[in-house]
Amino acid sequence: MKNTDNRTKIIVSIIGAAGLIGAAYLPFLPWNKKATDTFKSTKEYIISGMVIDESTNKGISQAEISIVGRNENDYTQENGNFKLVLRDSLDQVRIRVTKRNYLPYDKSYNIPNDNIIIQMTYNKHD
């Protein structure tokens, strides 16, 4: 009887695992339009530029650049340069930049745009 119980447990485990694997593949089946749209090549929209200190005009490194209301974000390079890539078309995005000891920056830009200069104000009290 114990041997039968073990066999039943093994069969139930195999069926359960097959069900989980099958469920994981469902989004990628050809009749699922949303999944196939994900893999189509989409145009990339670039937003890039430089974040600088407004008083020295030197690049600010490691400032966080984000698109308000979206997941895209990046940090500036040592020279203040940044680049964000969007995979869908928008006419405009709102960019927020934060960096310790600087006032936050928040402004809307038309896209694509590859020549944004963002001047941040040093905040001595932060």
LINDAUR-V956713 format. One record per helix or strand of 3 or more residues. SS is the DSSP state (2 for helix, 1 for strand). FROM is the first residue (numbers start at 0). TO is the last residue. If there is no record, write none. Layout:
SS;FROM;TO
SS;FROM;TO
//
This chain:
2;1;27
2;32;38
1;44;52
1;63;66
1;72;74
1;80;85
1;91;97
1;104;109
1;112;119
//
